[in-house]
Amino acid sequence: MSTPLDVDGTVVCDTMEIPHKVNLLGLSTSKLVEFFESIGEKRFRAIQVQKWIHQNGFDNFDAMSNLSKSLRARLGEIAEIRAPNVIQQLNSKDGTRKFLIGVSGNNIVETIFIPDGDRGTLCVSSQVGCSLDCSFCATGKQGFNRDLSVAEIIGQVWIVAKSFGQLDPKANRTVTNVVMMGMGEPLLNFDNVVDSMNLMMDDNAYGLSKRRVTLSTSGVVPALDRLGEHTDASLAISLHAPNDRLRNELVPINKKYPIAMLLDSATRYIEGLPDNRRKITIEYTLIDHVNDRPHHAYELAELLREVPVKVNLIPFNPFSLVNYQRVSNKALRAFQDILTKEGFTTTVRTTRGDDIDAACGQLAGSVVDRTNRSGRYHQQQDNNQIEPINILHN
């Protein structure tokens, strides 16, 4: 049986905690500076090591040639660069790659790389499972275990970038965009997600533009109200319904933070950014005969009339634990046409990686569920108790 570790790499015993080496992979720029100053080194050492880790993909101090031999030896004694383990990599026929990432506690999270011409988007997980249980999302059906550490979040970027031999952040990158849309609700892991996104945008790390790092939230309004104080990443709202009655069914957190409250908070965030040309991305998963009717499109247009948004329509990707069905192409195009005629920039997210269960909404991983939710869903499935949901009246 392996020795259990907490998220910071400390060995946890029944009676004591044994300090482990500091994992530099998970340190933000300011924390890395603090670390080097704490061992009597100059601040510039942090920048040197940060570049070796994130730009060159190194995890061996001995290879860091611009550090003195004595410093390299000392770092080897007190620190490490430890990414999560890749359990398996699955490759889709369309070029999408799914990485199964092992984290402590016998859990597995999923990271998805989606190529599209010169653009490469990485979908990053922030939690082991998810506590929100949106009705159309496979992750929520797996239950919830814990938040991911910074090392486990940024480690997903590090792993994928390294897998492509990506060494120079100023070169033609393979990973050009990162979206916090994987497993979990990012704003429920606020500090670790913010530190990770800021590393992604740091010129001495991955150097991604603030327009190319996006946080997607289902609507944790108090955390969203704080977000602008800590980052200027792009924002996406996982909306999926044009009214509270329907959204309460699809996204249960709406009962606590209804649509009007959420859109007000999102608008304050986007209007507080230095770049006043940016818009909120509204994510809207279209489910056959649930939220895809023309009257839903007109209602959505009216709801968003005064909000600085663009709309991304996402065809629902089926999985075994629900009876929802994929929207028809005819209904999808009709929905898009209505929003476009109403003046909204409206795109359709192409389904990618569904042959390896890597499409939007299909991420499940392997979660040691602390909520027992996954057991209840699978029991219902075994007993044929999963009923189709008909909420057309909304």
C-alpha positions in Angstrom: 0.0 0.0 0.0 1.4 3.4 -1.0 2.1 6.1 1.6 -0.7 8.7 1.5 0.2 12.2 0.6 -1.8 15.4 1.1 -2.1 17.9 -1.7 1.1 19.7 -0.8 3.2 16.6 -0.8 3.3 16.0 3.0 3.4 12.4 4.1 0.4 11.9 6.3 0.6 9.3 9.2 -1.9 8.4 11.8 0.1 10.2 14.6 2.3 12.7 12.8 3.1 14.6 9.6 6.6 14.2 8.1 7.7 17.3 6.1 8.3 16.4 2.5 10.3 18.3 -0.1 8.8 21.5 -1.4 7.3 20.9 -4.9 8.4 24.0 -6.9 6.0 23.1 -9.8 3.1 24.3 -7.7 4.6 27.7 -6.6 3.3 30.9 -8.0 6.0 33.5 -8.9 5.6 35.4 -5.6 5.8 32.1 -3.6 8.8 30.9 -5.6 10.6 34.3 -4.8 9.7 33.8 -1.1 11.1 30.3 -1.2 14.5 31.4 -2.6 14.7 34.3 -0.3 14.0 32.0 2.6 17.1 29.9 1.8 19.3 33.0 1.4 19.2 33.3 -2.4 18.5 36.3 -4.6 15.1 36.9 -6.1 16.4 36.3 -9.7 17.0 32.7 -8.9 13.2 32.2 -8.8 12.9 33.5 -12.4 15.7 31.3 -13.6 14.2 28.2 -12.0 10.7 29.1 -13.2 11.9 29.2 -16.8 13.6 25.9 -16.5 10.4 24.3 -15.1 7.7 25.8 -17.2 9.4 26.9 -20.4 11.9 24.1 -20.8 9.9 21.3 -19.1 12.8 20.3 -16.8 12.2 18.4 -13.5 15.9 17.8 -12.8 17.9 20.4 -10.9 21.2 19.0 -12.1 20.3 20.1 -15.7 19.8 23.7 -14.7 23.2 24.9 -16.1 22.9 28.6 -15.0 22.6 27.6 -11.3 25.7 27.0 -9.2 26.6 23.4 -8.4 26.1 24.1 -4.7 22.6 25.5 -5.3 21.7 22.6 -7.5 22.8 20.2 -4.8 20.9 22.1 -2.1 17.7 22.2 -4.2 18.0 18.5 -4.6 17.9 18.0 -0.9 15.0 20.3 0.0 12.9 20.7 -3.1 11.5 18.7 -6.1 9.6 19.3 -9.3 6.9 16.7 -9.3 4.0 16.6 -11.7 1.1 14.2 -11.4 1.4 10.8 -13.2 0.0 10.1 -16.6 -1.9 6.9 -16.2 -3.0 6.6 -19.9 -3.2 8.7 -23.0 -6.1 8.1 -25.5 -6.0 9.5 -29.0 -9.1 10.3 -30.9 -9.5 9.8 -34.7 -10.0 13.6 -34.9 -6.7 14.4 -33.2 -8.1 15.1 -29.8 -6.0 13.6 -27.0 -7.3 12.6 -23.5 -4.8 12.3 -20.7 -5.8 10.3 -17.6 -3.9 11.9 -14.8 -3.3 10.1 -11.5 -3.5 12.2 -8.3 -3.2 11.1 -4.7 -5.9 9.1 -3.0 -6.2 6.7 -6.0 -8.1 9.3 -8.0 -7.9 10.1 -11.7 -8.7 13.3 -13.4 -9.0 14.0 -17.1 -7.2 16.6 -19.3 -8.2 17.1 -22.9 -6.1 18.6 -25.7 -8.1 19.7 -28.8 -6.2 20.7 -31.9 -7.8 23.1 -34.5 -5.5 24.3 -37.2 -2.8 26.5 -35.5 -4.9 26.6 -32.3 -4.5 24.0 -29.6 -6.9 24.2 -26.6 -6.2 22.4 -23.4 -9.2 21.7 -21.1 -7.9 21.5 -17.6 -9.5 20.0 -14.5 -9.6 21.9 -11.1 -11.2 19.3 -8.8 -11.5 15.5 -8.3 -15.1 15.2 -9.4 -17.5 18.0 -8.8 -19.9 18.9 -6.0 -22.5 20.7 -8.2 -24.1 17.8 -10.0 -25.4 19.6 -13.1 -27.9 17.2 -14.6 -26.3 16.9 -18.0 -22.7 16.5 -16.9 -20.9 13.2 -16.4 -18.4 14.6 -14.0 -21.1 15.5 -11.4 -22.4 11.9 -11.5 -19.0 10.7 -10.3 -19.4 12.6 -7.0 -16.6 14.6 -5.3 -13.4 13.9 -3.5 -11.3 17.1 -3.2 -9.7 20.2 -4.7 -6.6 19.8 -6.9 -3.5 21.6 -5.7 -1.7 24.1 -7.9 0.9 21.5 -8.8 -1.9 19.2 -9.9 -3.6 21.9 -12.0 -0.5 23.5 -13.6 0.9 20.1 -13.8 -1.7 19.2 -16.5 -0.4 22.1 -18.6 3.2 21.0 -17.9 2.6 17.4 -18.9 0.8 18.2 -22.2 3.3 20.9 -23.2 6.2 18.5 -22.5 4.5 15.7 -24.4 4.7 17.8 -27.6 8.3 18.9 -26.9 7.2 22.4 -26.4 10.2 24.3 -25.1 10.0 28.0 -26.1 6.8 29.9 -25.1 7.6 32.5 -27.8 7.6 29.9 -30.5 4.6 28.5 -32.4 3.0 26.8 -29.4 1.1 23.6 -29.5 -0.9 24.7 -26.4 -2.2 28.1 -27.4 -5.3 28.3 -25.2 -6.3 26.9 -21.8 -9.9 26.6 -20.6 -10.7 25.8 -17.0 -13.6 23.7 -18.1 -12.5 20.2 -17.1 -13.6 18.3 -14.1 -14.8 20.5 -11.2 -16.1 24.0 -10.5 -13.0 26.3 -10.6 -14.4 29.0 -8.3 -14.9 26.4 -5.5 -11.1 25.9 -5.6 -10.5 29.7 -5.8 -6.9 30.2 -4.6 -5.3 27.2 -6.4 -7.1 28.0 -9.7 -6.1 31.7 -9.6 -2.5 30.9 -8.8 -2.5 28.3 -11.7 -4.1 30.7 -14.2 -1.6 33.5 -13.3 1.2 31.1 -13.9 -0.2 30.2 -17.3 -0.2 33.9 -18.1 3.2 34.7 -16.6 5.8 35.6 -19.2 8.4 33.6 -17.3 6.2 30.5 -17.4 3.8 29.8 -20.3 3.2 33.4 -21.4 -0.4 32.8 -22.5 -2.5 35.9 -23.3 -5.2 36.8 -20.8 -7.6 36.4 -23.8 -6.4 32.8 -24.1 -6.9 31.6 -20.5 -10.6 31.2 -19.7 -12.3 30.3 -16.4 -15.7 28.7 -16.8 -18.1 28.8 -13.9 -21.6 27.5 -13.2 -22.2 30.6 -11.0 -20.5 30.7 -7.6 -21.3 34.4 -7.2 -19.4 35.3 -4.0 -16.2 33.9 -5.6 -16.9 35.6 -8.9 -17.3 38.9 -7.1 -13.7 38.5 -5.8 -12.2 37.2 -9.0 -11.3 40.6 -10.5 -9.1 41.4 -7.5 -6.8 38.5 -8.4 -6.7 37.9 -12.2 -7.8 39.3 -15.5 -8.4 35.9 -17.3 -11.3 35.6 -19.7 -14.7 34.5 -18.3 -17.3 32.0 -19.5 -20.6 31.4 -17.8 -22.1 27.9 -17.9 -25.7 29.0 -18.4 -27.7 26.4 -20.4 -31.1 27.9 -19.7 -32.9 31.2 -20.4 -34.9 31.2 -17.1 -34.6 30.2 -13.5 -37.2 27.5 -13.5 -35.4 25.5 -16.2 -31.9 26.3 -14.9 -32.8 25.1 -11.4 -33.4 21.7 -13.0 -30.2 21.7 -15.1 -27.8 23.6 -12.9 -28.9 23.2 -9.3 -26.6 25.9 -7.9 -29.0 28.3 -9.6 -31.4 27.9 -6.7 -28.8 29.7 -4.5 -27.5 32.1 -7.1 -30.2 32.8 -9.7 -29.5 34.0 -13.2 -30.0 37.8 -12.6 -27.5 37.7 -9.7 -25.0 35.7 -11.8 -25.2 37.9 -14.8 -24.8 41.0 -12.7 -21.7 39.6 -11.1 -20.2 38.5 -14.4 -20.9 41.9 -15.9 -19.1 43.6 -13.0 -16.1 41.4 -13.6 -15.8 42.0 -17.3 -16.4 45.7 -17.0 -13.7 45.9 -14.3 -11.0 44.6 -16.7 -8.5 47.0 -18.2 -9.5 45.8 -21.7 -13.1 47.0 -22.1 -13.5 45.2 -25.4 -13.8 41.8 -23.9 -17.1 39.9 -23.6 -18.4 37.2 -21.4 -18.8 33.8 -23.2 -22.2 32.3 -22.5 -22.0 28.5 -22.8 -25.3 26.9 -23.6 -25.6 23.1 -24.0 -28.5 22.2 -26.3 -30.4 19.2 -25.2 -33.1 17.7 -27.4 -36.6 18.9 -26.4 -35.4 20.3 -23.1 -33.8 23.7 -23.8 -33.5 23.8 -27.6 -36.9 25.1 -28.8 -37.3 28.5 -30.6 -39.0 30.1 -27.7 -36.0 29.3 -25.6 -33.8 31.1 -28.1 -36.0 34.2 -28.1 -36.1 34.1 -24.3 -32.3 33.8 -24.1 -31.9 36.8 -26.5 -34.1 38.9 -24.3 -32.3 37.8 -21.2 -28.9 38.8 -22.6 -29.9 41.9 -24.5 -28.0 44.4 -22.2 -25.1 42.1 -21.3 -21.7 42.2 -23.1 -21.7 38.6 -24.3 -21.0 36.2 -27.1 -22.8 32.8 -27.2 -21.2 29.4 -27.6 -23.8 26.7 -28.4 -22.7 23.2 -27.3 -24.5 20.1 -28.6 -25.2 17.7 -25.7 -22.9 14.7 -25.7 -24.8 11.6 -24.4 -23.5 9.3 -21.7 -25.0 6.4 -19.9 -26.3 7.8 -16.7 -28.9 10.2 -18.2 -31.7 9.9 -20.7 -31.0 13.3 -22.4 -30.5 13.2 -26.1 -28.4 15.2 -28.5 -30.0 18.1 -30.2 -30.9 17.6 -33.8 -28.9 19.5 -36.4 -32.1 21.3 -37.6 -32.9 22.5 -34.1 -29.3 23.5 -33.5 -29.2 25.7 -36.7 -32.6 27.2 -36.0 -31.5 28.2 -32.5 -28.3 29.7 -33.8 -30.1 31.6 -36.6 -32.5 33.2 -34.1 -29.7 34.4 -31.8 -27.7 35.7 -34.8 -30.7 37.6 -36.2 -31.2 39.0 -32.7 -27.7 40.5 -33.0 -25.6 38.1 -31.0 -22.2 36.6 -32.1 -23.1 32.9 -31.9 -20.8 30.0 -32.5 -21.3 26.3 -32.4 -18.7 24.1 -30.5 -17.8 21.3 -32.8 -18.0 17.9 -31.0 -14.5 16.6 -30.6 -13.2 13.4 -29.0 -16.5 11.7 -28.4 -15.1 8.4 -29.5 -12.8 8.5 -26.4 -15.4 10.2 -24.1 -13.5 13.4 -24.3 -16.3 15.6 -25.5 -17.8 18.5 -23.5 -19.8 17.0 -20.6 -18.4 13.5 -20.9 -15.4 13.9 -18.5 -15.6 11.5 -15.6 -12.2 10.3 -14.5 -12.1 8.0 -11.5 -13.2 9.5 -8.3 -13.1 8.1 -4.8 -16.4 9.6 -4.0 -16.9 11.2 -0.6 -20.5 12.0 -1.3 -21.9 8.6 -2.3 -23.5 10.3 -5.3 -21.9 8.0 -7.9 -23.2 4.9 -6.1 -26.7 6.3 -6.1 -26.6 7.1 -9.8 -25.2 3.7 -10.7 -27.8 1.9 -8.5 -30.6 3.8 -10.2 -29.1 2.8 -13.6 -28.9 -0.9 -12.5 -32.5 -0.8 -11.4 -33.7 1.0 -14.5 -34.8 3.9 -12.4 -33.3 6.7 -14.5 -36.3 8.5 -16.0 -36.3 10.8 -19.0 -36.8 14.4 -18.0 -39.5 16.4 -19.8 -39.4 20.1 -19.0 -40.7 21.4 -22.3 -43.3 23.5 -20.4 -40.4 25.7 -19.3 
